[in-house]
Amino acid sequence: MSDSIKKHAEMQEQPKYITDELIEERLIMKGFSEQDSHDPEHVMEAVCKHFDLTLTDSWDSNLDYYISEESTADGYTVYVATHDYNKISVSEDVYQEDYELKSLLVQAIVDADHSDAKIFVSDLDDNYGYVSDAINELYIELVELYTETITDELIDEGYIQVPDTSAVDLLNLLANND
């Protein structure tokens, strides 16, 4: 086939559009599907696999980060978040409330990215606390990252994005309303 015939044939092909279904298909191949996002075990595994880390509730003195619940001498609950459990700084590593633990865990995971890190979390099995909130936040960020990456890959493969006609539709509606 001559080059001009090939070029004409390519121009006559229907454009390949990037669709939500196509992106979801590619997300599934990467382990980040919408359906799997509702399974806490899958979400935990996907995040740990991506960041090359292990979350554990088994104590070891050689871990990369620690988050644990402790009690004061007078019976109050405090939370400790530190890189070195042998050198706890009360003003920097001890928290009265658990509301900061989610962001501390997210930061510890991001900081340890791809270094085969091991993080101790005493409340690892708490499916509705800061641990699941942190893992879910990271999962959502990873889905957004992979969606952007997949979109770029599809564009490189010759797909085009469906034009957003909502603004044009709104302008036409406004222009036609007297």
Secondary structure as GFF3:
##gff-version 3
##sequence-region A 1 178
A	DSSP	alpha_helix	3	12	.	.	.	ID=ss1
A	DSSP	beta_strand	17	18	.	.	.	ID=ss2
A	DSSP	alpha_helix	20	30	.	.	.	ID=ss3
A	DSSP	three_ten_helix	36	38	.	.	.	ID=ss4
A	DSSP	alpha_helix	40	51	.	.	.	ID=ss5
A	DSSP	beta_strand	53	56	.	.	.	ID=ss6
A	DSSP	beta_strand	65	71	.	.	.	ID=ss7
A	DSSP	beta_strand	77	82	.	.	.	ID=ss8
A	DSSP	alpha_helix	90	93	.	.	.	ID=ss9
A	DSSP	beta_strand	94	95	.	.	.	ID=ss10
A	DSSP	alpha_helix	101	111	.	.	.	ID=ss11
A	DSSP	beta_strand	117	121	.	.	.	ID=ss12
A	DSSP	alpha_helix	130	156	.	.	.	ID=ss13
A	DSSP	beta_strand	160	161	.	.	.	ID=ss14
A	DSSP	alpha_helix	166	176	.	.	.	ID=ss15
###
